[in-house]
Amino acid sequence: MTPIEFAESKQDEFLNELLDFLRIPSISTDKESAPDVRRAADWLVSHLKGIGLKTVELHETGGHPIVYAEHLEAPGKPTVLLYGHYDVQPPDPLELWESPPFEPVVKDGKIFARGATDDKGQSFAHVKGLEAHLKATGTLPVNVKILIEGEEEVGSVHLDPWVEANREKLSCDAVLISDSSMYARGLPAIMYSLRGLAYFEIEIEGADHDLHSGLFGGAIPNPINELGRLIASFHDEKGHIAIPGFYDAVRELSQEERDGFAALPFDESEFVGSTGATAGKGEAGFTSLERVWARPTLDFNGIIGGFTGEGAKTVLPSKVRAKFSCRLVPDQTPKAIEELVAAHIRQTVHPSLKVKIEFHHGGRPVMTERDHFAVNSAMGALKKAWGVDPVFIRGGGSIPVVATFSDVLKVPTVLIGLGLNDDRLHSPNEKFDLENFFNGIKTSVYLWDELAQS
Ligand SMILES: [Zn+2]
């Protein structure tokens, strides 16, 4: 029997195993669920041992444990690190679930449960892909390392130091993650770039206490007026960011990328309509997809200051605080952008006001070269499993662990989303389509072979 035949013959069994995994309420943020989180880790450890992987380990961290496994029996072949997470989001509000979140139900070709797609279902598809090879052939065509953590939904707090401390152990040629979505139903995609982040908080202070606007207005600087001037200075009328040097490190889109994005099924009015806004607005010369995937931004997230109570109070506020953030694209770095933005603020705000600038967490943008061998292998595997040509997409958000792997292990990550945009992750009635689970397993089976031939 070939690995694919094995996987096809075992669909019912594989599904039942996933349902068992989904029954464990491994809610990482919930202190009372800690024993269940550990139970999910233990379940995975014994499951990974059961499918025949050489080494399977449970690693303690300061928080929830990390499950690690490896099977390095293919000398001369590439080594791939598979990353996933076994923890899940809290299920509330419970009353909105049509069936209990931890009593999985299969209905209308879909598995309903918390974690069905994010990320138990998606990572389990790869576990089953590996099992198909191990059971059908007795080995794996490539060297595989597996890292499945239990703190993704709470910011992977203990993962970075663990990866740092286990740099040698984790050394590999590429990382593989399935914890996102396909571009559309039946249309598989490889996400080859993610945006990064720089996050700022500023305080602008004028007088050392609030003043009467009749006595002082017009003669003493008003920090809120000054903030307004600063905000206006960040963009020009065409929506470009007007900070000198801001775009210097931006890798411009290639014509191939632009053509590829333009060819994707994308409904602009649906995209705008889903937000309730009446029209899109952004940097001139770019489409909405390009703006979200491949252009940096600067957006205010919140402003605190002055009198906001009922009625009127003629006050000249002493200070104002604001939070704003930049989404970054390759090859910008949070550090360089922090410096440019801070310099622009200091130059723009009138010297009679005191300015404090704070930098919150940042994250580097990442990009995997589209001609990397692991990307080619993933393209081949997706095409075989789904019967259509996969598309290249980017992501507008960040997946911090990808930047960690890039920084620490110096390897690219291939993101193969097996979910769908309507899977309702983090919401009631999360689901995973059976088609996606079974084709995900097939994708995985083909992938290990494709990687071995690359
Ligand atoms: Zn996830």
Residues whose N, C-alpha, C, O or C-beta is under 5 A from the ligand:
A	BS01	ZN	D118 D119 D179
